[in-house]
Amino acid sequence: MSAETRVAELEREVDHLMEEVERYRSAAEDAIQQLDWCIGYFAGSHKGALARALSVNRSHIRTKYLRREEQSTPSSKTA
């Protein structure tokens, strides 16, 4: 196998892996949006403690796994 062939093969593999990364990132963003809805629902249903617990989990997922900045949620403004 020539060096050019090997490089082309590796580039295809990298492209495929990057597509997979984007697919998983998109799924994670969708899950975060669903979690946002749940937090808002529980905050509006006077279940602030549950909303705050979910908000902490959401923040952890965003910062540790998605490497995104923290964002405020409805429950983070609830006392």
Long-range contacts (C-beta under 8 A, 24 or more apart in sequence): 25-66, 28-61, 28-65, 28-66, 29-66, 32-58, 32-61, 32-62, 32-66, 35-61, 36-73, 39-73, 39-74, 39-75, 40-73, 40-74, 40-75, 42-75, 43-73, 43-74, 43-75, 43-78, 44-74, 48-75, 48-78, 48-79, 51-75, 51-78, 52-76, 52-78
